[in-house]
Amino acid sequence: MRLGLRARLLIAFTLVSVFTGAVVAAGSYLQVRDVVLSSAQDRMVERLRSDVERSAGIDHSPSGAELVALANRLKAVVVFGNSHADGNGITFGDLPRDLRERVRDTGRLMVQRAEVDGSPHAFVGAPLNFGRAGETGIEVYRRQDLGAQRDEIAALPESSLLLVLVSLVPAFVLALLAARGVLRPVRELRTGARRVADGGLDTRLAVRGSDELADLVRTFNTMTAELERTVAELRRMEEGSRRFVADVSHELRTPLTAMTAVAEALDDASLTGDAATAAGMVSTETRKLGTLVEELIEISRFDAGVAALRPEPVDLVVLVTGTLAARGWTDQVDVVAPVTLVSEVDRRRIDVVVANLVGNALRHGARPVFVELTGTEDEVVLVVTDDGPGLDDDVTPLVFERFYKADSARARSEGSGLGLAIAWENTRLHGGSLEAGNAPGTGARFTVRLPRSRS
């Protein structure tokens, strides 16, 4: 599962808090342990030093009775040569050997911790001097049980863990506040980006603070302002281009009407020779120009969004056969269709679609040309197939582009390059689709899919 930024921030803060708390707790544990043990040892050492100093008046070799009396008075193990006296629950056998060796070798007070019956103890030993005269050869040793200190130290991890857990609460609250402060501008940027994606190019965000996120918001505002300016300029230019095409097309209509009438009169006139050839050329070019102007006017309607759809129940079989008959293509095209196939369409626009697709197949493909009609409960499908060479892979994505011609040598061919574009626009206006491709083993295939009902 992918975690959001808020969750990742909270987890990061929590992990940092736990890690920091664990490190501090571990350091505190070690430090407090040393302090507790050192404090107990220091007190024990000071007491022994004080007692030893008070007993420093011995200036002769003590007898066994004197050793016992000294051990009882000092509450310690007293050692003199090979003799010793035990006291206060400590015996000579409890003493660590290396502690005795260090006391004897150095002649100084020494401390050592050791385990006795599984319990920690501190042992301290010191030589007994008789003032400035020198050493007496007597050694005094004491032992102190560190069980209480051990229990005190053992409780430290639990208290440290409790402290870490308690510290998680303010850490979590701080993480929430920090995440809120970081995510607020991020959420605003996301909302602003969605508005821009929906077309709100005038979206601007409030800049708060002077950190990196504020710089990001300023950059976003600069970007949207430049984008708004650029899109407005492009729309203005596009609107100017559409208006220019529409105005030119409409202005050409009147002279074209007169030219068409003259061309028809010339066709009816009994001309011969060069005059007949010239008249035929003028008539042909005038018809081409008239067709181009009508197609440009139709394209300008699509671009302006004023192309109207007038759907009505139409028998597509009758419509297709009528389109072929009106253009004299009945004997050149084979129609494969059911007896009847009714759908709600704009009769005039579907007539244009069929005429453009079949005309394109007859001009640029090869016979036979097939028109196949099928239908389901939800849609009708019209397929136009020819037996020509088909469409190249680099041509297929471009066939519905305006003024596109697959062969640049056809620049003066009969077609204007707008027929397939108009067919695509009319299909889209119906809520359908028009696809170009190649039929297996034959030529080009154009497939029109239209919804059966406008509802």
TIVEX-314265 format. One record per residue (C-alpha): residue number from 1; residue in three letters; chain; x, y, z. Coordinates in pm, 1 decimal. Layout:
<pts>
NUM | ala | A | X | Y | Z;
...
</pts>
This chain:
<pts>
1 | met | A | 0.0 | 0.0 | 0.0;
2 | arg | A | 138.2 | 339.8 | -98.8;
3 | leu | A | 157.2 | 581.1 | 196.8;
4 | gly | A | 71.1 | 946.3 | 161.0;
5 | leu | A | 306.2 | 1231.2 | 244.4;
6 | arg | A | 131.1 | 1299.1 | 576.3;
7 | ala | A | 169.5 | 936.2 | 686.8;
8 | arg | A | 536.0 | 932.3 | 583.0;
9 | leu | A | 604.4 | 1252.5 | 777.2;
10 | leu | A | 433.0 | 1116.2 | 1088.4;
11 | ile | A | 624.5 | 788.7 | 1064.3;
12 | ala | A | 952.6 | 975.3 | 1013.1;
13 | phe | A | 891.2 | 1201.5 | 1313.2;
14 | thr | A | 792.1 | 903.4 | 1527.5;
15 | leu | A | 1098.4 | 701.1 | 1427.4;
16 | val | A | 1328.5 | 997.1 | 1493.4;
17 | ser | A | 1165.7 | 1051.1 | 1832.3;
18 | val | A | 1195.7 | 682.3 | 1923.7;
19 | phe | A | 1556.7 | 666.2 | 1808.8;
20 | thr | A | 1649.0 | 986.5 | 1990.8;
21 | gly | A | 1470.3 | 872.0 | 2304.6;
22 | ala | A | 1641.6 | 534.3 | 2290.2;
23 | val | A | 1985.0 | 692.5 | 2247.9;
24 | val | A | 1923.0 | 939.8 | 2532.3;
25 | ala | A | 1782.3 | 662.5 | 2752.8;
26 | ala | A | 2081.7 | 436.9 | 2683.9;
27 | gly | A | 2325.6 | 717.7 | 2756.3;
28 | ser | A | 2137.0 | 814.7 | 3070.1;
29 | tyr | A | 2130.4 | 452.3 | 3185.0;
30 | leu | A | 2504.1 | 414.3 | 3149.7;
31 | gln | A | 2572.9 | 746.4 | 3316.0;
32 | val | A | 2332.3 | 690.7 | 3606.0;
33 | arg | A | 2464.0 | 337.4 | 3658.4;
34 | asp | A | 2817.5 | 466.3 | 3689.5;
35 | val | A | 2703.9 | 746.4 | 3920.7;
36 | val | A | 2510.1 | 510.2 | 4148.0;
37 | leu | A | 2789.7 | 257.2 | 4172.5;
38 | ser | A | 3058.5 | 520.0 | 4210.5;
39 | ser | A | 2859.8 | 696.7 | 4480.6;
40 | ala | A | 2820.5 | 373.2 | 4680.2;
41 | gln | A | 3187.4 | 290.8 | 4639.2;
42 | asp | A | 3296.3 | 641.3 | 4735.3;
43 | arg | A | 3095.9 | 633.1 | 5055.6;
44 | met | A | 3238.1 | 291.5 | 5140.1;
45 | val | A | 3594.0 | 412.1 | 5070.1;
46 | glu | A | 3552.1 | 723.9 | 5282.0;
47 | arg | A | 3423.4 | 524.7 | 5577.6;
48 | leu | A | 3710.0 | 277.9 | 5553.9;
49 | arg | A | 3966.2 | 555.2 | 5519.6;
50 | ser | A | 3824.8 | 728.6 | 5825.5;
51 | asp | A | 3824.6 | 410.6 | 6032.8;
52 | val | A | 4175.8 | 320.8 | 5922.2;
53 | glu | A | 4304.1 | 663.9 | 6016.4;
54 | arg | A | 4152.9 | 632.6 | 6363.4;
55 | ser | A | 4325.2 | 294.9 | 6408.4;
56 | ala | A | 4666.0 | 412.0 | 6295.9;
57 | gly | A | 4814.0 | 407.1 | 6645.0;
58 | ile | A | 4931.4 | 46.3 | 6627.2;
59 | asp | A | 5309.3 | 41.1 | 6617.2;
60 | his | A | 5388.5 | -323.0 | 6686.6;
61 | ser | A | 5316.0 | -668.0 | 6555.4;
62 | pro | A | 4961.5 | -749.5 | 6670.1;
63 | ser | A | 4871.8 | -1074.2 | 6840.6;
64 | gly | A | 4585.3 | -1293.4 | 6732.4;
65 | ala | A | 4358.6 | -1142.1 | 7000.3;
66 | glu | A | 4447.8 | -792.0 | 6887.2;
67 | leu | A | 4365.6 | -885.9 | 6524.4;
68 | val | A | 4024.1 | -1016.9 | 6632.2;
69 | ala | A | 3956.3 | -705.6 | 6838.9;
70 | leu | A | 4064.8 | -484.1 | 6548.5;
71 | ala | A | 3845.9 | -680.6 | 6304.7;
72 | asn | A | 3545.1 | -644.3 | 6534.9;
73 | arg | A | 3608.7 | -275.6 | 6591.1;
74 | leu | A | 3653.3 | -201.9 | 6218.9;
75 | lys | A | 3388.9 | -455.4 | 6114.1;
76 | ala | A | 3624.0 | -580.3 | 5846.9;
77 | val | A | 3870.0 | -857.6 | 5763.5;
78 | val | A | 4208.4 | -780.0 | 5909.6;
79 | val | A | 4514.9 | -950.0 | 5761.9;
80 | phe | A | 4866.7 | -954.2 | 5903.6;
81 | gly | A | 5113.4 | -1175.5 | 5729.1;
82 | asn | A | 4967.6 | -1525.3 | 5730.6;
83 | ser | A | 4721.8 | -1439.7 | 6005.8;
84 | his | A | 4377.6 | -1289.2 | 5960.7;
85 | ala | A | 4060.0 | -1216.0 | 6154.7;
86 | asp | A | 3709.9 | -1204.8 | 6006.1;
87 | gly | A | 3439.8 | -956.6 | 6095.6;
88 | asn | A | 3093.4 | -827.2 | 6007.0;
89 | gly | A | 2985.9 | -1124.3 | 5799.5;
90 | ile | A | 3288.1 | -1117.9 | 5570.3;
91 | thr | A | 3548.6 | -1389.6 | 5566.8;
92 | phe | A | 3900.3 | -1404.1 | 5439.7;
93 | gly | A | 3793.3 | -1651.8 | 5168.7;
94 | asp | A | 3553.0 | -1396.5 | 5019.5;
95 | leu | A | 3829.9 | -1155.3 | 4933.1;
96 | pro | A | 3934.3 | -1136.3 | 4565.7;
97 | arg | A | 4295.6 | -1248.2 | 4536.4;
98 | asp | A | 4394.5 | -983.6 | 4284.6;
99 | leu | A | 4258.9 | -712.5 | 4516.0;
100 | arg | A | 4488.7 | -832.5 | 4797.2;
101 | glu | A | 4783.6 | -844.0 | 4561.2;
102 | arg | A | 4726.0 | -490.3 | 4442.2;
103 | val | A | 4687.9 | -357.9 | 4798.5;
104 | arg | A | 5008.0 | -536.6 | 4906.6;
105 | asp | A | 5203.6 | -429.0 | 4597.7;
106 | thr | A | 5098.1 | -66.2 | 4587.4;
107 | gly | A | 5044.4 | 4.2 | 4952.9;
108 | arg | A | 4741.8 | 211.5 | 4860.6;
109 | leu | A | 4365.1 | 187.8 | 4899.8;
110 | met | A | 4204.8 | -21.7 | 4623.9;
111 | val | A | 3842.0 | -92.0 | 4517.0;
112 | gln | A | 3705.9 | -384.3 | 4315.6;
113 | arg | A | 3358.0 | -510.5 | 4225.3;
114 | ala | A | 3289.4 | -883.5 | 4214.3;
115 | glu | A | 3000.1 | -1131.0 | 4219.7;
116 | val | A | 2937.6 | -1322.5 | 4541.6;
117 | asp | A | 2670.0 | -1594.4 | 4519.5;
118 | gly | A | 2522.9 | -1421.7 | 4215.3;
119 | ser | A | 2495.4 | -1085.7 | 4387.5;
120 | pro | A | 2712.7 | -780.9 | 4307.3;
121 | his | A | 2946.5 | -663.0 | 4583.8;
122 | ala | A | 3208.2 | -395.4 | 4620.4;
123 | phe | A | 3534.9 | -481.0 | 4799.3;
124 | val | A | 3769.9 | -217.4 | 4931.4;
125 | gly | A | 4112.6 | -277.6 | 5087.8;
126 | ala | A | 4372.1 | -51.8 | 5245.1;
127 | pro | A | 4700.1 | -88.3 | 5440.1;
128 | leu | A | 4699.7 | 15.7 | 5803.6;
129 | asn | A | 4981.5 | 260.2 | 5876.2;
130 | phe | A | 5093.4 | 407.6 | 6204.8;
131 | gly | A | 5131.9 | 764.6 | 6102.6;
132 | arg | A | 5465.3 | 885.3 | 5976.8;
133 | ala | A | 5659.7 | 594.5 | 6120.8;
134 | gly | A | 5571.3 | 368.1 | 5832.1;
135 | glu | A | 5364.4 | 61.8 | 5753.2;
136 | thr | A | 5241.8 | -187.1 | 6012.0;
137 | gly | A | 5194.5 | -471.6 | 5761.0;
138 | ile | A | 4825.3 | -487.5 | 5854.0;
139 | glu | A | 4564.6 | -485.8 | 5576.5;
140 | val | A | 4196.9 | -405.1 | 5625.5;
141 | tyr | A | 3922.5 | -522.3 | 5385.9;
142 | arg | A | 3551.6 | -448.5 | 5374.3;
143 | arg | A | 3265.6 | -564.9 | 5156.8;
144 | gln | A | 2936.7 | -394.5 | 5068.3;
145 | asp | A | 2636.0 | -554.8 | 4904.0;
146 | leu | A | 2531.6 | -361.0 | 4592.1;
147 | gly | A | 2194.5 | -535.6 | 4560.5;
148 | ala | A | 1999.6 | -217.1 | 4634.4;
149 | gln | A | 2197.4 | -27.3 | 4375.7;
150 | arg | A | 2148.8 | -312.6 | 4128.7;
151 | asp | A | 1772.2 | -296.8 | 4180.3;
152 | glu | A | 1781.6 | 77.7 | 4139.8;
153 | ile | A | 1976.6 | 44.4 | 3814.8;
154 | ala | A | 1752.0 | -238.4 | 3693.2;
155 | ala | A | 1452.0 | -6.1 | 3724.8;
156 | leu | A | 1611.1 | 249.1 | 3494.9;
157 | pro | A | 1523.1 | 75.7 | 3161.4;
158 | glu | A | 1156.0 | 56.4 | 3256.5;
159 | ser | A | 1144.3 | 421.0 | 3354.8;
160 | ser | A | 1337.9 | 514.0 | 3041.0;
161 | leu | A | 1093.1 | 316.4 | 2825.3;
162 | leu | A | 800.4 | 485.2 | 2995.9;
163 | leu | A | 966.1 | 820.8 | 2937.0;
164 | val | A | 1013.5 | 741.5 | 2566.5;
165 | leu | A | 651.0 | 633.9 | 2531.9;
166 | val | A | 529.3 | 947.9 | 2706.4;
167 | ser | A | 752.1 | 1162.6 | 2484.9;
168 | leu | A | 587.3 | 1009.7 | 2177.4;
169 | val | A | 267.5 | 1200.5 | 2251.5;
170 | pro | A | 416.6 | 1549.8 | 2215.9;
171 | ala | A | 633.9 | 1422.3 | 1929.5;
172 | phe | A | 322.4 | 1299.5 | 1748.1;
173 | val | A | 148.5 | 1631.3 | 1807.7;
174 | leu | A | 451.5 | 1820.8 | 1680.7;
175 | ala | A | 464.1 | 1588.7 | 1379.5;
176 | leu | A | 99.5 | 1665.6 | 1302.9;
177 | leu | A | 164.5 | 2038.7 | 1326.2;
178 | ala | A | 476.6 | 2012.6 | 1110.3;
179 | ala | A | 299.1 | 1794.5 | 853.7;
180 | arg | A | 11.9 | 2040.2 | 845.5;
181 | gly | A | 247.6 | 2329.2 | 786.1;
182 | val | A | 426.3 | 2142.6 | 507.3;
183 | leu | A | 120.7 | 1986.9 | 344.6;
184 | arg | A | -100.1 | 2294.6 | 340.6;
185 | pro | A | 87.2 | 2464.1 | 53.3;
186 | val | A | 123.1 | 2125.6 | -116.0;
187 | arg | A | -254.1 | 2071.8 | -100.0;
188 | glu | A | -310.2 | 2422.8 | -229.5;
189 | leu | A | -72.5 | 2354.7 | -517.8;
190 | arg | A | -257.3 | 2031.9 | -596.1;
191 | thr | A | -593.2 | 2210.5 | -593.0;
192 | gly | A | -454.7 | 2490.1 | -808.7;
193 | ala | A | -306.4 | 2242.9 | -1056.6;
194 | arg | A | -643.6 | 2069.4 | -1086.2;
195 | arg | A | -813.7 | 2401.5 | -1153.8;
196 | val | A | -560.1 | 2479.9 | -1424.5;
197 | ala | A | -611.7 | 2132.4 | -1574.4;
198 | asp | A | -987.4 | 2201.1 | -1580.5;
199 | gly | A | -930.7 | 2524.0 | -1772.1;
200 | gly | A | -900.7 | 2774.4 | -1487.5;
201 | leu | A | -591.5 | 2950.8 | -1619.3;
202 | asp | A | -663.2 | 3253.4 | -1396.9;
203 | thr | A | -586.7 | 3044.5 | -1084.8;
204 | arg | A | -343.8 | 3212.6 | -845.1;
205 | leu | A | -232.5 | 3099.5 | -499.5;
206 | ala | A | -160.8 | 3308.1 | -191.4;
207 | val | A | 209.7 | 3326.4 | -102.8;
208 | arg | A | 283.8 | 3272.8 | 267.8;
209 | gly | A | 629.3 | 3308.5 | 413.6;
210 | ser | A | 964.8 | 3313.7 | 239.2;
211 | asp | A | 1078.3 | 2950.5 | 244.0;
212 | glu | A | 1121.3 | 2703.8 | -41.9;
213 | leu | A | 749.5 | 2622.8 | -53.0;
214 | ala | A | 670.7 | 2993.0 | -87.5;
215 | asp | A | 916.1 | 3009.1 | -379.5;
216 | leu | A | 737.8 | 2711.2 | -533.1;
217 | val | A | 401.9 | 2888.9 | -501.2;
218 | arg | A | 548.2 | 3201.4 | -664.1;
219 | thr | A | 681.0 | 2989.2 | -949.7;
220 | phe | A | 336.6 | 2829.2 | -988.8;
221 | asn | A | 172.4 | 3171.9 | -1008.2;
222 | thr | A | 427.3 | 3288.4 | -1265.4;
223 | met | A | 372.0 | 2973.1 | -1469.8;
224 | thr | A | -8.1 | 3005.3 | -1470.1;
225 | ala | A | 11.7 | 3374.4 | -1560.3;
226 | glu | A | 239.4 | 3299.2 | -1856.6;
227 | leu | A | 22.3 | 3002.8 | -1955.4;
228 | glu | A | -290.5 | 3218.4 | -1942.5;
229 | arg | A | -126.6 | 3482.5 | -2159.8;
230 | thr | A | 1.0 | 3226.8 | -2411.3;
231 | val | A | -330.4 | 3039.6 | -2436.6;
232 | ala | A | -521.7 | 3366.3 | -2475.0;
233 | glu | A | -290.6 | 3466.8 | -2758.5;
234 | leu | A | -327.4 | 3126.7 | -2925.5;
235 | arg | A | -705.8 | 3141.7 | -2893.0;
236 | arg | A | -707.9 | 3489.8 | -3039.0;
237 | met | A | -496.7 | 3374.2 | -3331.8;
238 | glu | A | -709.7 | 3062.7 | -3380.7;
239 | glu | A | -1028.5 | 3266.2 | -3369.7;
240 | gly | A | -879.6 | 3508.1 | -3621.2;
241 | ser | A | -786.8 | 3218.6 | -3850.2;
242 | arg | A | -1133.9 | 3065.2 | -3828.5;
243 | arg | A | -1296.8 | 3399.5 | -3891.9;
244 | phe | A | -1065.5 | 3460.5 | -4185.8;
245 | val | A | -1147.8 | 3125.0 | -4343.7;
246 | ala | A | -1520.4 | 3174.5 | -4286.7;
247 | asp | A | -1516.8 | 3529.5 | -4422.7;
248 | val | A | -1314.2 | 3433.7 | -4729.4;
249 | ser | A | -1537.6 | 3134.2 | -4796.7;
250 | his | A | -1853.1 | 3342.2 | -4770.2;
251 | glu | A | -1706.3 | 3619.9 | -4986.7;
252 | leu | A | -1616.0 | 3363.8 | -5252.4;
253 | arg | A | -1966.9 | 3222.1 | -5265.4;
254 | thr | A | -2116.9 | 3507.9 | -5467.4;
255 | pro | A | -1858.4 | 3519.9 | -5746.7;
256 | leu | A | -1848.6 | 3140.3 | -5753.2;
257 | thr | A | -2222.5 | 3129.6 | -5809.2;
258 | ala | A | -2180.9 | 3357.1 | -6111.3;
259 | met | A | -1882.0 | 3161.1 | -6236.3;
260 | thr | A | -2074.1 | 2833.1 | -6203.6;
261 | ala | A | -2360.5 | 2973.5 | -6407.9;
262 | val | A | -2117.8 | 3087.8 | -6676.6;
263 | ala | A | -1944.1 | 2748.8 | -6673.0;
264 | glu | A | -2276.8 | 2569.8 | -6717.6;
265 | ala | A | -2362.6 | 2802.8 | -7006.2;
266 | leu | A | -2027.9 | 2726.9 | -7166.1;
267 | asp | A | -2090.2 | 2354.2 | -7124.9;
268 | asp | A | -2422.0 | 2392.0 | -7308.4;
269 | ala | A | -2269.6 | 2604.5 | -7583.4;
270 | ser | A | -2162.7 | 2440.9 | -7909.1;
271 | leu | A | -1792.4 | 2516.0 | -7886.8;
272 | thr | A | -1517.5 | 2341.2 | -8076.6;
273 | gly | A | -1143.2 | 2324.6 | -8077.9;
274 | asp | A | -943.5 | 2523.1 | -7827.3;
275 | ala | A | -1249.9 | 2712.6 | -7708.9;
276 | ala | A | -1420.5 | 2386.0 | -7606.6;
277 | thr | A | -1103.4 | 2273.0 | -7423.7;
278 | ala | A | -1074.4 | 2603.6 | -7238.8;
279 | ala | A | -1443.4 | 2600.9 | -7150.8;
280 | gly | A | -1415.5 | 2246.8 | -7013.3;
281 | met | A | -1113.9 | 2340.6 | -6803.2;
282 | val | A | -1290.2 | 2645.6 | -6661.1;
283 | ser | A | -1598.5 | 2437.8 | -6579.9;
284 | thr | A | -1394.2 | 2168.9 | -6403.7;
285 | glu | A | -1187.0 | 2410.3 | -6196.1;
286 | thr | A | -1496.9 | 2611.2 | -6106.2;
287 | arg | A | -1666.8 | 2301.5 | -5970.4;
288 | lys | A | -1354.3 | 2212.5 | -5771.0;
289 | leu | A | -1335.0 | 2561.6 | -5628.4;
290 | gly | A | -1703.2 | 2551.5 | -5538.9;
291 | thr | A | -1659.3 | 2219.3 | -5359.7;
292 | leu | A | -1355.5 | 2353.2 | -5172.3;
293 | val | A | -1544.3 | 2663.0 | -5059.2;
294 | glu | A | -1837.6 | 2455.6 | -4933.4;
295 | glu | A | -1599.3 | 2227.5 | -4743.8;
296 | leu | A | -1418.0 | 2525.3 | -4590.5;
297 | ile | A | -1750.3 | 2672.4 | -4475.1;
298 | glu | A | -1841.1 | 2336.1 | -4320.8;
299 | ile | A | -1501.8 | 2313.9 | -4143.9;
300 | ser | A | -1543.7 | 2667.3 | -4008.9;
301 | arg | A | -1880.2 | 2565.3 | -3860.1;
302 | phe | A | -1716.4 | 2274.8 | -3679.1;
303 | asp | A | -1437.5 | 2497.5 | -3548.1;
304 | ala | A | -1683.8 | 2761.1 | -3428.5;
305 | gly | A | -1893.8 | 2495.8 | -3251.9;
306 | val | A | -2209.7 | 2592.9 | -3440.5;
307 | ala | A | -2248.0 | 2275.2 | -3643.6;
308 | ala | A | -2602.6 | 2158.9 | -3562.8;
309 | leu | A | -2716.9 | 1796.5 | -3550.1;
310 | arg | A | -3072.2 | 1716.6 | -3657.0;
311 | pro | A | -3124.3 | 1350.0 | -3573.2;
312 | glu | A | -3423.6 | 1152.4 | -3689.6;
313 | pro | A | -3503.9 | 782.5 | -3737.4;
314 | val | A | -3342.3 | 686.2 | -4067.8;
315 | asp | A | -3316.5 | 354.5 | -4250.1;
316 | leu | A | -2941.1 | 345.4 | -4312.8;
317 | val | A | -2976.4 | 84.5 | -4586.9;
318 | val | A | -3200.5 | 317.8 | -4786.4;
319 | leu | A | -2972.9 | 613.2 | -4706.4;
320 | val | A | -2656.9 | 436.5 | -4829.1;
321 | thr | A | -2815.2 | 307.8 | -5151.6;
322 | gly | A | -2959.0 | 653.6 | -5214.9;
323 | thr | A | -2616.5 | 815.3 | -5165.2;
324 | leu | A | -2458.5 | 576.2 | -5416.6;
325 | ala | A | -2738.9 | 621.6 | -5668.2;
326 | ala | A | -2730.1 | 1002.4 | -5649.0;
327 | arg | A | -2360.8 | 1000.2 | -5740.0;
328 | gly | A | -2376.4 | 728.0 | -6004.2;
329 | trp | A | -2177.0 | 473.3 | -5802.2;
330 | thr | A | -2435.4 | 196.2 | -5782.7;
331 | asp | A | -2264.0 | -24.6 | -6039.4;
332 | gln | A | -1917.9 | 35.5 | -5884.4;
333 | val | A | -1994.3 | -46.1 | -5521.3;
334 | asp | A | -2128.1 | -365.6 | -5363.5;
335 | val | A | -2352.0 | -315.5 | -5059.2;
336 | val | A | -2375.7 | -587.3 | -4795.7;
337 | ala | A | -2654.0 | -501.8 | -4552.2;
338 | pro | A | -2964.9 | -637.6 | -4384.6;
339 | val | A | -3306.7 | -561.4 | -4528.4;
340 | thr | A | -3349.1 | -264.4 | -4297.7;
341 | leu | A | -3139.2 | -96.6 | -4028.6;
342 | val | A | -3294.6 | 202.4 | -3853.5;
343 | ser | A | -3093.3 | 444.7 | -3640.1;
344 | glu | A | -3129.1 | 803.5 | -3519.5;
345 | val | A | -2887.7 | 1009.8 | -3730.3;
346 | asp | A | -2866.2 | 1335.5 | -3920.8;
347 | arg | A | -2953.3 | 1228.2 | -4272.3;
348 | arg | A | -2751.2 | 1499.1 | -4447.7;
349 | arg | A | -2434.3 | 1447.3 | -4241.4;
350 | ile | A | -2432.9 | 1067.1 | -4275.6;
351 | asp | A | -2484.0 | 1114.7 | -4651.2;
352 | val | A | -2167.0 | 1328.8 | -4650.4;
353 | val | A | -1977.1 | 1064.5 | -4450.3;
354 | val | A | -2072.7 | 781.4 | -4689.0;
355 | ala | A | -2001.7 | 993.9 | -4997.3;
356 | asn | A | -1657.6 | 1095.6 | -4874.2;
357 | leu | A | -1553.1 | 742.3 | -4772.3;
358 | val | A | -1680.2 | 574.7 | -5090.5;
359 | gly | A | -1545.7 | 854.3 | -5311.0;
360 | asn | A | -1206.6 | 825.0 | -5144.9;
361 | ala | A | -1207.4 | 446.2 | -5203.4;
362 | leu | A | -1299.0 | 484.7 | -5570.9;
363 | arg | A | -1038.4 | 756.0 | -5632.9;
364 | his | A | -741.5 | 616.3 | -5441.4;
365 | gly | A | -821.3 | 246.5 | -5398.0;
366 | ala | A | -922.3 | -19.5 | -5647.6;
367 | arg | A | -1243.9 | -201.2 | -5728.4;
368 | pro | A | -1434.2 | -380.2 | -5603.4;
369 | val | A | -1543.6 | -143.1 | -5326.8;
370 | phe | A | -1766.0 | -286.2 | -5052.6;
371 | val | A | -1998.3 | -109.6 | -4811.7;
372 | glu | A | -2105.7 | -331.5 | -4523.3;
373 | leu | A | -2375.0 | -239.1 | -4271.8;
374 | thr | A | -2430.1 | -424.6 | -3944.3;
375 | gly | A | -2605.6 | -335.5 | -3623.6;
376 | thr | A | -2651.5 | -433.3 | -3261.5;
377 | glu | A | -2889.4 | -312.5 | -2996.0;
378 | asp | A | -2654.1 | -27.1 | -2902.8;
379 | glu | A | -2471.5 | 73.0 | -3220.5;
380 | val | A | -2453.9 | 47.3 | -3597.4;
381 | val | A | -2132.6 | -16.8 | -3788.8;
382 | leu | A | -2059.8 | 95.2 | -4145.6;
383 | val | A | -1744.5 | -42.9 | -4309.3;
384 | val | A | -1604.5 | 75.3 | -4644.8;
385 | thr | A | -1337.0 | -150.8 | -4798.4;
386 | asp | A | -1151.7 | -131.2 | -5128.7;
387 | asp | A | -914.3 | -367.4 | -5307.8;
388 | gly | A | -628.3 | -120.6 | -5346.2;
389 | pro | A | -276.9 | -124.0 | -5197.9;
390 | gly | A | -401.5 | -9.0 | -4858.8;
391 | leu | A | -262.0 | 253.5 | -4623.0;
392 | asp | A | 101.7 | 273.3 | -4519.0;
393 | asp | A | 170.2 | 258.5 | -4146.8;
394 | asp | A | 301.4 | 615.9 | -4144.4;
395 | val | A | -5.0 | 739.5 | -4331.9;
396 | thr | A | -279.6 | 581.0 | -4118.7;
397 | pro | A | -253.3 | 822.6 | -3820.0;
398 | leu | A | -269.1 | 1123.9 | -4057.5;
399 | val | A | -554.1 | 1043.1 | -4296.3;
400 | phe | A | -806.8 | 1252.9 | -4101.0;
401 | glu | A | -580.5 | 1559.0 | -4089.1;
402 | arg | A | -704.6 | 1858.1 | -4285.9;
403 | phe | A | -550.4 | 1904.5 | -4632.9;
404 | tyr | A | -343.9 | 1588.8 | -4585.3;
405 | lys | A | -264.4 | 1393.2 | -4900.6;
406 | ala | A | -73.1 | 1068.0 | -4880.0;
407 | asp | A | 93.0 | 1130.9 | -5216.0;
408 | ser | A | 243.1 | 1477.1 | -5258.0;
409 | ala | A | 217.4 | 1422.4 | -5633.3;
410 | arg | A | -161.7 | 1444.5 | -5593.5;
411 | ala | A | -142.3 | 1816.2 | -5509.5;
412 | arg | A | -361.9 | 1893.5 | -5812.2;
413 | ser | A | -584.9 | 1587.5 | -5781.1;
414 | glu | A | -962.7 | 1605.7 | -5762.1;
415 | gly | A | -975.9 | 1581.9 | -5384.6;
416 | ser | A | -908.5 | 1880.1 | -5158.0;
417 | gly | A | -780.9 | 1683.9 | -4860.1;
418 | leu | A | -1080.5 | 1788.8 | -4647.2;
419 | gly | A | -1323.9 | 1505.6 | -4720.5;
420 | leu | A | -1199.6 | 1259.4 | -4459.4;
421 | ala | A | -1159.7 | 1538.2 | -4203.3;
422 | ile | A | -1524.9 | 1639.1 | -4254.8;
423 | ala | A | -1634.0 | 1274.3 | -4232.7;
424 | trp | A | -1448.1 | 1241.2 | -3901.0;
425 | glu | A | -1605.5 | 1561.6 | -3764.5;
426 | asn | A | -1956.7 | 1448.0 | -3864.6;
427 | thr | A | -1904.2 | 1109.1 | -3702.2;
428 | arg | A | -1776.7 | 1270.8 | -3383.6;
429 | leu | A | -2077.0 | 1506.4 | -3383.2;
430 | his | A | -2300.4 | 1197.2 | -3369.6;
431 | gly | A | -2106.5 | 1068.1 | -3068.4;
432 | gly | A | -1946.9 | 794.1 | -3276.4;
433 | ser | A | -1600.8 | 710.6 | -3407.9;
434 | leu | A | -1425.8 | 675.4 | -3742.8;
435 | glu | A | -1119.9 | 450.6 | -3771.2;
436 | ala | A | -879.1 | 391.9 | -4060.0;
437 | gly | A | -683.9 | 76.0 | -4125.8;
438 | asn | A | -627.1 | -210.5 | -4366.0;
439 | ala | A | -843.3 | -514.9 | -4422.8;
440 | pro | A | -666.1 | -853.0 | -4412.2;
441 | gly | A | -554.1 | -942.0 | -4764.1;
442 | thr | A | -723.2 | -640.2 | -4927.1;
443 | gly | A | -690.8 | -264.6 | -4930.1;
444 | ala | A | -790.1 | 20.9 | -4700.5;
445 | arg | A | -1078.7 | -14.0 | -4459.7;
446 | phe | A | -1269.1 | 267.0 | -4288.6;
447 | thr | A | -1500.0 | 177.1 | -3999.2;
448 | val | A | -1777.6 | 407.7 | -3876.9;
449 | arg | A | -1943.2 | 332.9 | -3541.6;
450 | leu | A | -2256.8 | 524.7 | -3447.4;
451 | pro | A | -2483.5 | 496.8 | -3143.2;
452 | arg | A | -2816.5 | 337.4 | -3231.7;
453 | ser | A | -3018.0 | 594.6 | -3038.6;
454 | arg | A | -2944.9 | 951.7 | -2931.5;
455 | ser | A | -3092.2 | 882.7 | -2586.1;
</pts>
